[in-house]
Amino acid sequence: MGFRRFWQKRVKGKAKNLPKHFISQYESLSAQEKATPVRFRLSRDLFYPCLRDATSETGFDRHYVYHPAWAFRIVNALNPKRHIDISSTLHFCSMLSAIVPTDFYDYRPADLVLDNLTSAFADLTNLPFADNSVPSLSCMHTVEHIGLGRYGDNLDYDGDLKAIAELKRVVSPGGSLLFVVPLGRESVICFNAHRIYDKQQVLTLFNDMELVDFTLIPEDGKDGGLVPDPSDELLAKQFYGCGCFWFKKVGAAQ
């Protein structure tokens, strides 16, 4: 959707019954315009009311700001010849491609056009890579959705297990997998949005790989941003935290 269509859709119906402070601010800015050389067209038909942004702090989605920051630092340190990402946030692969050639794959391919970045289709339950062929791989905040139908995929209670099996299959011996999922004190399905895993389930699913790093993004910002090796007490407080796992495939690098 182009910006014009997005703007029209957003503004439609919002120009009526606007708060008094919004109208007052508009009239104040209009008065200022009359006292200065005009550089823009200021008009009521261009209203685009943003009424929730005047906050004392800049809010952000803790999961989707911190986990790409965690992963970016690791890939930057590893400095692979190429990195493959499966369906993580587009901000991650877009920025990573500035320092490492990056291939992005998704069930719903993204029309991304950047140097050092390719974007193509892939089904996470049937990845188009040979066994033991990917030295540097990420799949972040994705597996929890597989099989729940949210993104047009088939319903499959064990879809996440099939996806994890594929990730483990394609990573090369000695290679790295950056894996991120919602993490809490118990494993639940919030249908049809996502699964939430407990730490032990994740470790069991990857018990044939070496855990290099485990970092938690707590759901409460008062508990920190990126928390390496979180305590059991902190994990027990989480319903919807975010677990960041760096696994290596056992075996000598190819």
Salt bridges, closest charged atoms under 4 A:
GLU27 OE2 - ARG44 NH2 3.74
ASP45 OD1 - ARG41 NH1 3.36
ASP103 OD2 - ARG82 NE 2.83
ASP131 OD1 - ARG169 NH1 2.66
GLU144 OE2 - HIS141 ND1 2.50
GLU144 OE2 - HIS145 NE2 3.48
ASP156 OD2 - LYS162 NZ 2.58
ASP160 OD2 - ARG195 NE 3.68
GLU166 OE2 - ARG169 NE 2.80
ASP208 OD1 - LYS168 NZ 3.21
ASP223 OD1 - LYS237 NZ 3.08
